[in-house]
Amino acid sequence: MDISQILFYALSAMALGSAIMVVISRNPVHSVLWLIVTFFAISGHYILMNAQFLGIVNLIVYAGAIMVLFLFVIMLMNLNAETEPQKNKWLKLAGVVAGGCLLLVMVAALKQAEVKGQVTMLGTGDIGLIKNLGQALFTDYVVPFEISSVLFLSAMVGAVVIGKK
């Protein structure tokens, strides 16, 4: 067992454990924090698969921006356990039955999948490298890249002009 397998199993355990904590945590702020831990574990998986760009973008966009937005929304809503209405026992039973049906469908779908012969090559290949992305972006797609940069610049100038009034 090499270091990449140990990291894979550790990150998988961390992702699964924190995802379970997102669901069972009673405090919404704690759920958001556990979701950030899940995003860190998923970014670690991306980096293990030699897709550094996806890993970093996942951290910046999801763990950074989206989770801050979720946290602000939760804090502004002022969710308290006292104000939350109690769920009916039939509604809880319906949730358990629906979850069981989903589990049954997922097990049936995974039973038919043949993954025993497919192994991911870790640390090999150059598809997800930032170097190749930059090379493609600045050679093949340089005109759309420059057009989008001018569009973003004009949007920022427009925001400043609107903000000044």
Secondary structure, DSSP 8 states (H G I E B T S, - for coil): --HHHHHHHHHHHHHHHHHHHHHH-SSHHHHHHHHHHHHHHHHHHHHHTT-HHHHHHIIIIIIIIIHHHHHHHHHHHT--TTTS----HHHHHHHHHHHHHHHHHHHHHHHH---SS----TT--SSS-HHHHHHHHHHTSHHHHHHHHHHHHHHHHHHHHHHH-
